[in-house]
Amino acid sequence: MSDTIERPAVEHYRYSVEWSAEDGEFVATVAEFPSLSWLASTQINALRGLETVVTSVIDDLSESGETIPEPLADRTYSGRVNLRVSAATHRKLAAEALRRGKSLNSYATELLER
């Protein structure tokens, strides 16, 4: 039996690339590592640069025995969301759900899926 932890695939992380007017370049970010980013003159180079950085960070975390964030795409979800809102918002949502002939849960789900 091995104590080796399987390393996540770098391409499974949730990347985003957008134009940064402030920097005059494309900036790539990754949801699971919010402190990391990479600037480049093209979208693909920004993404490739960030994937290289993520690979290096995963290597460092692995070598030091630290926790490696699991990619959002690889996570399992229960479907339960507990949300706290003000009493006034709760009342407003309950009233609107009733007006629509729906349960509060189904109405809230409908709102979240929009």
C-alpha positions in Angstrom: 0.0 0.0 0.0 1.4 3.4 -1.0 1.0 6.7 0.9 1.4 8.6 -2.4 -1.3 11.2 -3.0 -2.5 11.4 -6.6 -1.6 14.7 -8.1 -4.4 16.6 -9.8 -4.1 17.1 -13.6 -3.1 20.7 -14.2 -5.6 21.1 -17.0 -8.5 20.2 -14.7 -8.2 23.5 -12.9 -10.6 26.4 -13.8 -8.7 28.9 -15.8 -9.8 32.3 -17.1 -8.1 34.6 -19.5 -9.2 38.2 -20.1 -7.8 41.4 -21.4 -6.3 43.8 -18.8 -6.5 47.4 -20.0 -4.4 48.4 -17.0 -1.6 46.1 -18.0 -2.1 46.2 -21.8 -1.9 42.4 -21.9 -4.0 39.3 -21.3 -4.1 38.1 -17.8 -4.7 34.4 -16.9 -6.1 33.4 -13.5 -7.0 30.2 -11.9 -9.9 29.8 -9.4 -8.3 27.2 -7.2 -5.1 29.3 -6.7 -6.5 32.9 -6.5 -3.1 34.4 -5.7 -1.6 33.3 -9.1 -1.8 35.0 -12.4 0.2 35.4 -15.6 0.4 38.2 -18.1 1.2 37.8 -21.8 0.5 39.4 -25.2 -1.8 36.6 -26.3 -4.5 34.6 -24.6 -2.9 31.3 -25.3 0.5 32.5 -24.0 -1.1 33.8 -20.8 -2.8 30.4 -20.3 0.4 28.4 -21.0 2.4 30.6 -18.7 -0.1 30.2 -15.9 -0.2 26.4 -16.4 3.6 26.3 -16.0 3.3 28.3 -12.8 0.5 26.0 -11.4 2.7 23.0 -12.2 5.6 24.5 -10.3 3.4 25.4 -7.3 1.9 21.8 -7.3 5.4 20.4 -7.3 6.4 22.6 -4.4 3.3 21.8 -2.4 3.8 18.1 -3.0 7.5 18.2 -2.0 6.7 20.0 1.2 3.7 17.7 2.0 1.2 20.6 1.9 -2.3 20.2 0.7 -2.9 20.6 -3.1 -6.2 22.2 -4.0 -8.6 19.8 -5.7 -9.8 21.1 -9.1 -13.4 22.3 -9.0 -14.1 20.0 -12.0 -13.0 16.9 -10.0 -15.0 17.7 -6.8 -18.3 16.1 -5.9 -21.1 18.2 -4.6 -24.1 17.2 -2.5 -26.6 19.6 -4.0 -27.2 21.2 -0.6 -26.5 24.9 -0.1 -27.2 26.6 3.2 -27.6 30.3 2.8 -28.2 33.0 5.4 -30.2 36.0 4.4 -31.9 38.8 6.4 -35.3 38.2 7.8 -36.7 40.8 5.3 -35.1 39.0 2.3 -36.4 35.6 3.6 -39.9 37.1 3.9 -39.7 38.6 0.4 -38.5 35.3 -1.1 -41.2 33.3 0.7 -43.9 35.7 -0.4 -42.8 35.6 -4.1 -42.5 31.8 -4.0 -46.0 31.6 -2.7 -47.3 34.0 -5.3 -45.7 31.8 -8.0 -47.2 28.6 -6.5 -43.7 27.2 -5.7 -41.9 26.1 -2.6 -39.3 28.5 -1.3 -36.6 25.9 -2.2 -37.7 25.5 -5.8 -38.1 29.2 -6.3 -34.6 29.9 -4.8 -33.1 27.2 -7.1 -34.8 28.8 -10.1 -33.2 32.2 -9.1 -29.8 30.6 -8.6 -29.9 28.8 -12.0 -30.5 32.0 -13.9 
